[in-house]
């Protein structure tokens, strides 16, 4: 399911216009992005949690040339699935 399909599903389920459903979805996603940017953890019980993980710098290797390269530190979003969602998907 992509964002457009999610908007259509919300509009149908809650009897909203597509425009209103898109507003709701965009507000939720924007709020989640803002929370992650400020270092907050997002937990949706039964679904999972989102957080930002920090990775340090390390020496990597260019697979094409074999040359060693320095990889700078970075922050990446990380999702950890909840126990209940794990159970539902596994059955």
Backbone torsions as a table, in degrees:
resi	resn	phi	psi	omega
1	UNK	NA	133.0	176.1
2	UNK	-106.4	-178.0	-174.6
3	UNK	-61.3	-42.5	-179.8
4	UNK	-61.9	-42.4	179.0
5	UNK	-66.8	-36.0	176.9
6	UNK	-64.0	-41.5	178.3
7	UNK	-62.2	-46.2	179.3
8	UNK	-62.5	-43.2	-179.8
9	UNK	-63.0	-42.5	178.6
10	UNK	-64.9	-43.4	-179.7
11	UNK	-60.2	-43.5	179.8
12	UNK	-67.9	-47.8	-175.4
13	UNK	-64.8	-40.1	-176.1
14	UNK	-102.8	7.9	178.5
15	UNK	54.9	50.8	178.8
16	UNK	-110.7	162.2	171.5
17	UNK	-73.9	158.0	178.4
18	UNK	-61.3	-35.7	-179.8
19	UNK	-64.3	-43.9	-179.9
20	UNK	-67.2	-41.9	178.4
21	UNK	-62.4	-39.8	178.5
22	UNK	-64.5	-39.3	176.6
23	UNK	-60.1	-45.0	-179.6
24	UNK	-62.0	-49.8	-179.2
25	UNK	-61.1	-45.6	-179.4
26	UNK	-63.6	-38.4	178.1
27	UNK	-62.8	-43.6	179.2
28	UNK	-62.8	-50.1	-178.5
29	UNK	-63.6	-42.1	179.5
30	UNK	-62.5	-40.5	178.3
31	UNK	-64.1	-39.3	178.8
32	UNK	-65.4	-43.7	179.1
33	UNK	-62.7	-44.8	179.1
34	UNK	-59.6	-42.3	179.7
35	UNK	-63.5	-44.0	-179.8
36	UNK	-65.8	-38.0	179.0
37	UNK	-63.5	-29.5	179.0
38	UNK	-92.2	7.2	175.5
39	UNK	86.4	8.6	179.0
40	UNK	-77.6	155.9	175.5
41	UNK	-101.2	137.9	179.7
42	UNK	-109.5	123.6	179.0
43	UNK	-122.4	123.4	176.1
44	UNK	-115.3	102.5	-174.3
45	UNK	-55.2	134.4	179.9
46	UNK	84.2	-13.6	-178.7
47	UNK	-110.9	-58.3	-179.8
48	UNK	158.7	-172.1	-179.8
49	UNK	-135.2	149.0	178.1
50	UNK	-114.8	142.2	176.6
51	UNK	-154.8	166.4	176.2
52	UNK	-102.3	127.2	176.2
53	UNK	-106.0	138.6	178.4
54	UNK	-101.6	132.4	179.2
55	UNK	-116.3	133.4	179.9
56	UNK	-76.2	172.0	178.0
57	UNK	-76.1	155.3	179.0
58	UNK	-155.9	166.4	177.0
59	UNK	-94.5	118.6	179.9
60	UNK	-106.5	-171.7	-179.1
61	UNK	-137.6	133.2	174.8
62	UNK	-72.9	115.1	-175.3
63	UNK	-65.2	-23.9	-178.9
64	UNK	-77.3	-43.8	-175.0
65	UNK	-105.4	-17.7	-177.1
66	UNK	81.8	-0.3	-178.0
67	UNK	-70.9	139.9	176.6
68	UNK	-76.8	137.2	178.6
69	UNK	-134.4	153.4	178.4
70	UNK	-93.4	125.7	178.6
71	UNK	-101.7	124.4	-176.7
72	UNK	-75.4	159.3	178.9
73	UNK	-63.4	152.6	-179.3
74	UNK	-150.3	163.3	175.3
75	UNK	-118.4	134.6	-179.5
76	UNK	-134.7	145.2	175.3
77	UNK	-70.1	146.1	-178.2
78	UNK	-136.4	137.2	178.2
79	UNK	-117.3	131.9	175.8
80	UNK	-118.1	120.4	-177.4
81	UNK	-69.3	143.4	178.6
82	UNK	-78.4	159.6	-178.0
83	UNK	-59.7	-44.2	-177.5
84	UNK	-65.2	-40.6	178.8
85	UNK	-66.2	-39.6	177.0
86	UNK	-57.5	-45.3	-180.0
87	UNK	-62.9	-45.2	-179.0
88	UNK	-61.7	-46.2	-177.6
89	UNK	-69.4	-33.9	-176.7
90	UNK	-72.8	-22.7	-178.2
91	UNK	-82.6	NA	NA
